[in-house]
Amino acid sequence: MGVVSIKSNLVTDRINNIQNADPELVRGRPIVATGTVANSAADSATSTYHLVDLPAHAILDSRTAFDVENWGFATVSIGTLDDADALISVAKSSGNTVSPIAFGDANHGLALWQVLGLAAEPASGVVSLYAHAPADATGAGSMPFEIHYRSR
């Protein structure tokens, strides 16, 4: 076996044509969006709840979490307006807190638009996240959340 000297994706290596790293990865400033959303017991299937607008290039952190224990639906579905479960689709009974990003998982270090499975970054540069009602509400409820991300 040979001795190697390898550089991470955070180090520019002009000899091997490795360009400057994405600014979010190297020097992205941490931002936390803290919110809550509520539903009523009368909310019907296909209702939507606009949670937040984020930069499409933002990199979600593993501390991003949704407190779903009091959410008024049996299933937690969070995604874009057109793709209800692009970020999360899980039974509420699976736990009190849902985190869409885990340290080291397949989505670790990816831009939000990539995590959501979009073909390209939106021209607007913004991605809106929505909670969706996959069925009628089982009761009134609320869902506090924190979205930790890095951005330029």
N, C-alpha and C positions, 0 to 999 in steps of 0.2 A: 504494500500500500504506500502511496505517495503522500508527502506532506503537502497540504493545501493551505491557501490563504484566501478566504472567502469574505465578501462584504455583504451586509444585509441590504434589503431594499430601501433603507434609509440613507445609504451612502452613495454619493455620485461616483461613478467609475467611468471616466471618459475613454480610457483605454479599451474597455470591454463594451463600450456604447451603452452604458447604463446611465440614463438621464437623471436629473434632479428628482428627488422623491416628491410625491404629492404633498402639497403644503399642509393638508389636514393631518397627514401621517407624521410629519416631522415637527411642525410647529403649530398645529391646530389648537386654537384656544378652547378650553372647556366651557360649555354652556349648558345650563339646566333650565328646561321649561317645565314648570310645575303647574298642574291644572287639575280640575275635576269636572266631571260631566254627570248629569242626572237624567234618569228616565222616570216616567210615570207608569203606574200599573196598567193604564189604558193604551200604552204604545203598542202598535201593531207590527207584524213582520214587515220587513223591508224598510223600517225607519232607519234614519242615519243620524249620527251625532258627530259633528265636525270638531275634532280634538285640537288640531294645531296645524300651522303651515311652517314647514322647515325647508332650509336650503337643500336642494336635491343632492348636492355634493357632500352633505354632512355625513360624518361617520358616527353611527350610534355606538354608545359605550355599553358595556355589560351591566352597568348599574341602571339602565333603563328598565322601568317596571310599572305595571298596572296593578292596582289593588282591586281585585275583582270579587272579593268576598261578599260585598253588598250590591253588586251589579244586578239589575232586575231581569236578567236573561239567563237561561241555563247554559248557553254557549257564548263564549267570548270570541267575537270576530272583529279584528282590526286590520284595516288595509287602506286602500285608496277608495275614492268614490265608486270607481268602476270594478274594483277587485276587492271584495269584502274581506277576504282572508289572506291578503298578500303578506301581512306581517305576523298575524296571530290567528289561529283558529284552535280553540281548546275548550273542553268542558269546564264550566266554572267549578265543578266539584274536584278538579284535579289539583287545586291548591288556592290559597288566599291571594297569592301574588303570582303574576305571570311576567316573565322576562323574555323578550324576543331574541336577545343576543346573549350568548354565553362566551366567556373568554375562551379563545382558541377554536370556536366552532367555525363552520363553513362561511358564516356571514361576518366573522371578525375582520375588521379593517376594510370592509367594503363600503362604498358610498351608498347612501339611503336608496337611491334609485335602483342600484344593483340588488340590494337586499330585497326590494319589493318585486324584483323580476321584470322591471321595465326594460324595453329593448334599447333605450338610449336615455340620456339625461333630458328631461323636459326643456323645451326652448325657454320657458319662463324662468327656469332655474329654481322652481319651487315645487315641493310635493306636499299635498294636503293629506293628513291622516284622518280617517273616520272610523268610529265604532259603528257596527251594523247590528241590526236586529234580525237574526236569522229566523225567528219565530215570534209569536206574540209574547209580551212580557209576562213573567211569572209573578211580578210584583214591582212596586216602585223601588228604585235603588239609585246608587251613585257609584262612581268609579274614580277615585283619586289616581293621579299618575304623575310620574316624573320621567322626562325624556332627557337623558344625558347624551350630549353629542359634542363632537369637535368640528370646528369650522374655521375658515380663513379669517 
